[in-house]
């Protein structure tokens, strides 16, 4: 269930009641069939309109301003209703308030149910952590249960691996190395944040846990072994919700706070050092000036963006997008990564991920590019064949490819 983001601007969709006509349109038996323009005519009209707007951006801005001004403005239909009908409308609003109260109670009970079952999941997470970090080995029953759903060829491959003996003198491997790093790199939203520099620190990640707060909200806990980058044994990030429920009884996300990372000298992964040469105009001597600048890193996740102010609309819009992305990352870790970490480690969870519109668009673009490449290859082959046959046979026009 996706919670609304604080200060998120509503989509500019015109509400239904405001556009309801005050009087019904008369029905005529002599109504003419509407003229439907052809696809080519529609395309021409769109192109003409686009050309006009491109020449005068102020016109587009003016139209958008007018449209935004109409949103939420009454058409007068509700106000024109008879008094007894208005009374019924008010009654429906009262019923809706009772419905909203029940929705809020429902969401609260769902939260309590989540907490109840989370307490039952906790021992399983402890068992997983012990195996990943080499403290315990899985039981035979656990291993057999994990192999039941595998296909025959996978079972045979697993059996072959079991029979293999470690090479003499080889160091014994404890637990599952780089378990959480591998799982995170298979989760698309997290993989985009992890840089090559981050991987050295994330290899020391021994566990990712979460806990519910006393009030609506949750905390993500990243536990690390001793490493060369920072001294923190654990780095947490806490997500808070507003006290009041939103429309539909949903909890409304408010903000997040992250722990300060105690970086060791020269190991801060969230910054990089830029070196520039400076020349003294008088002495003509040069010197190297070092400047610390922010850089991309997964560990920026623990420094979440702050809520926007209303002073700068463009900056506020950018921060709102970052707030939404930051919240979604927390939800992905809480709802996807932690409960099914082994499926992300093996990559099996990828089969259940739904592609969003951007991913589908990328696939479509790739397909188009592939088609273009194939077409170019055929053109090159045709040209080379024509050149070879120049003296022997007359050139033939290439067959036209028609698409229905």
N, C-alpha and C positions, 0 to 999 in steps of 0.2 A: 504493500500500500504506500503510494507516494504521498508524502506530506508536503503541503504548500510551503514555498519559500517566503520568508519575511521580506516585505517591500517589493515583491515581484509584481511588475506591472501586468494588469489583466490584458488578455488578447483583445484587440479592438473589434469585437463582434457586436453587432447591433442587437440589443435585447428584443425579444419577440413582441411583448405588449406595446412598446413604443411605436411599432410600425403597423399596428392594427388600425384599419380605417374606421372612422367614426360611423360611417353608414355602409351598408352592404351594397355591392355592385349589382345592378339590375341584370336579370338573365333575359336575353333576347333570342328569339327563335331565328332571327335574321342575322346572327353574328357571322362575320366573315372568317374564313380560315386564315390564320396568321401566315404571313409570308416568311418562310425560313430561308435565310441566305445560305449560299453554298459555303463549303469549307474554304474555298479559295477566296471568296468575298470576305469571310470573317478574318482570314489571315491578312488580307489587304487592309481591312479596317484597323486591325491591331497594329500593323506596321506603320500605318499613317499616324495613329495616335501616339505610338512610341516615338516616332520622328518628331512630332510636335512637342512632346514633353522633353525630349533630348535637347531641342533647340532652346527651350525656355524652362529651366528647372524651377523657376519661381512659380510657374503655373502649377506644377505638380505639388509644390509645397503648399500653395494656396488651397488646392483641392483637398489635400490631406488634412489641412487645418479645419476646413469646413466639415469634413466627414467626422473628425474627432469631436467637433463641437456638437454634432447630432447625437452622439452616443449618450444614452441615458436620458435624453430629452423626451418628454412625453408627447405623444401625438394628440392627446386630448380625449382619447377613447374612454379611458377609465373614468375621467372626470365627467364625461357626458352621460354616464350610466344613471339610471333611476336610483333613487335613494335605497329602495329595497334590495336592488342588485348590489349596490356598494356595500350594504350590510353583509350580504353573503360573502363577498370578497374578503371583508375583514374577518369573517368567521373562518374562512379557509386559511387565512394567515395565522389565526390562533391555533388551528389544528396543526399547521406546519411547525409552530413553535414547540408543541408537544412532541412532534416527530423528531425535531432537532435534539430535544432533551434525551429521548430514547437513544438517538444515534450516539450522543456523547457517552451515555451509560454503556452502550455496546462497545465503543472503542476502549473504554476503561476496563471492561471485562476481558476484552481481547488481550490487552496489555498484561493483566494479571494472569491470564492463561499462558501467555508467552513466558512470563517469569517462572511459572510453575514448571513448565516443561524444560526451561533452560536449566533449572536445578537438577533435572533428571539427565540432561545432556552432559553436565559438568564432569561426572566420573569418566565418561567416554573420552572427553577431551584430555583428561589427565592420563588415561591409558595411551592415547595417541602420542602425547608429548613424551612419555617415558620411552616409547619405542623409537620415536624419531631421534631422541638424544642419547640412545644407547644405554639407558638405565635398565630396561626390561626387554625381553623378547616376546613376540606374540605367542599365544597358546596354539596348540594344534587345531583346536576347534575354531579359533579365529582365522587361521590360515585356510582351513578347509572351507569355511563360510565365504571367504574372499575369492576362492577359486570356483565356486559353484556356478556362477553366472558366466564364466569365461567359455569361449568356444573351444572345440576339440584341439585345434592347432595351437591355440594359446596354452592349453593345458600341457600338450606335448612339449612345447618350448620351455614351459616352466619346469617340467620334469627333467629336461635335459640340463637346465641350468643348475638344478639341485644336485645332480650327479657330478657336476664339475668340481674338481678339487682346486683350492687356491694354490697358486704357484709357490714353490718353496722360497722362503725368505720374504714373501710379500707381507706387508703390514696389514694387520687385521682392521677391517673397516668397522667403525662403531656407529650404530644407528643408521640414519639415512642422511648422508651429507647434502647440504644445500637444499633441504626439503622445502622450506618456506620461500626461498628465493626462486626456485623452479616453479612453485605453485603460483607465485605472484606474477612471474613473467608469462604465464599462460593465461592470465586474466587480463583482457585487453585494456581496460581502463587503467589498471595499475602498471602494466607493461610500458605504456606510453610515458610514464613518469620516471622510470628507472633508467639511469644513465650508466655507461660503462664504469664511471668512477664510483657510483653508488654500490655496484655489485660487491666490491671488496668489503664494504661494511655490512651489507645485507647477508653475506655468507655466514656472519656470526649470529644471525637471528635464530633463536632457539624456540620461540613460541609466539603466537599471536592469540590473544584472548580478548574477551569482552565481558562487561558486567553492566547491569542495569543500575540506574541511580534511584534514590528514594523517591524523587520526583520524576516526571517524564523526561527521559533522556538516557544516554548510554555512554560508556567509556570503552575505548579501544586501548589495549595494552600490548606493546611490543617489547618482548624480553630478549636481551642480547647477552651473549657470552663476552668475556673480556676481549677487547679488540684494540687496534691501533688508532682508531678514529675519535672515540669519545669515551667518557668515563661512566655514562649512565648505564645502569643495569637494566632499567626499563624506561621506555618513553611512552607517555600516554597522550591520548587526545580525547576530549570529552565533548559530546554534542548535547546541547540544551534545547528544550522546547519551551514555548510560551505557556503561561498558566492557563490562558483561555483557549478553548477548542475553536477550531475553524469551522467553516461551512461543511456540514455533513458529519461533524463530530470528530474530524481528524485532528491529530496533534500538529501544531504549527512549529516548524523549525525556527529557532531564534538565532543562535550563534554557536560557535565552537571555540574551545581553548586548547592549546597544545603546550606540552612541557618544553622548557628551555633545554636545548641540547648543550651539554658541556663538552665542547670540542677540545681535543688536544691541540697543542701548538702546531699550526700549519696544516691541520687536517680537516678544516671546515669544508664540507662538500657542497655547501650552498653558495659559496663564493669562489671566484677565481682571481688570480693576480695578473694584472696587465702591466707590462713594462713599456715605458716610453723614454725616448732620448730627448733631453732638453739641452739647448746650447745657450750659454751666457753671452749676451750681445756685446759685453765689454771685454771679457777675457777670452771669448771664443772657446772656452772649455765646455765639454759635454758631460752630462751625468745621466745616470739611469734613475728614473722615477717609477716607483711601484704604486699601483692603485688597485684597491680591492673593489670588485664589482660583483653584484648578484649574478647567479647563474642557475640554470635548470638543475633540479635535483629532486629525488623522491622525498628527501628530508624537509623540503619546503612544505610538505603535507602537515607538519607539526607547527607551522606558522600560518594559520588560516586567515583569509581576508576578513576585514571588518565590515560591518554594515555601512552602506553608502549614505552620504548626506544628500540633501536636495539642492545643493548649490550648483553642481555641475551635472547636467543630465547625461552627457556622454560618458563621463567618468563613472557616474552612478550605474549606468547600464552595463558597463564593463565589469564593475564589482559585483553586480547582481548575477551576471553569468558565472563569475568565478565562485560566488557563494553557492550557486546551484550545483556546479561541478564538484566543489569541495564536499557538499552534503552527499551527493550521489556516490562519491568515492567511499565515504564512510559507510553508506548503506551497502555498497558492494562487498566491502570487507566483512560487515556484520552479517549480511543475509546470504552471501555466496561463498566467500573465501573460507571463513572460519568453520561453518557447518560441513563443508564438503572439500576440505583441503586436499585429501588424497586424490579426489577426482580431478582437481586442478593440477596436482603434481603429475599425474599420469596423462593429463590432457583429455580424459574422457568427458569432462564437463563441457568442453568446447562444442560437443555435438548437441548440447541442449541450449546453447546460447542463441538468442534470436538476433538476426542482423537488423540494424536500424536502417533508416532511409539513406543515410550517408554511406553506409557500407554497401548497400545495394547499388547506389549511384556509382560508386567506385568500380564495382564489378561490371556495370553496364559500360562505363568508360573504357575499362580494360578490354572488354569484348569488342567494342568499336575499334580500338587501336589494333587489336589482333586482326580484325577483318581488313583494316586498311593495310596492315603489313602483308597479309596474304595476297590482297589485291595488287599491291606494289610488286610482290614477287612474281605474280603471274604476268604483269605488264613487262617486267624486265625479261622474263623468259620469252614472251612473245616477240619483243624487240630483237633479242639475240637470235631467235630462230629466223626472223625476217631478214636480218643482216646476212645470215649464213646462206639463205636460199635466194638472195637477191638476183644472182645471175642465172639461176636455173628455173625458178618458177615465178609467175607474177604474184605480187603481194595481194593477200586477201584481207578484206576488212574484218576486224575482230567482231565476233558474235556479240550482239547487244544482250546484256543481262537485264531482264525485266523482272521487277518484283510486283507481285499482286497486292 
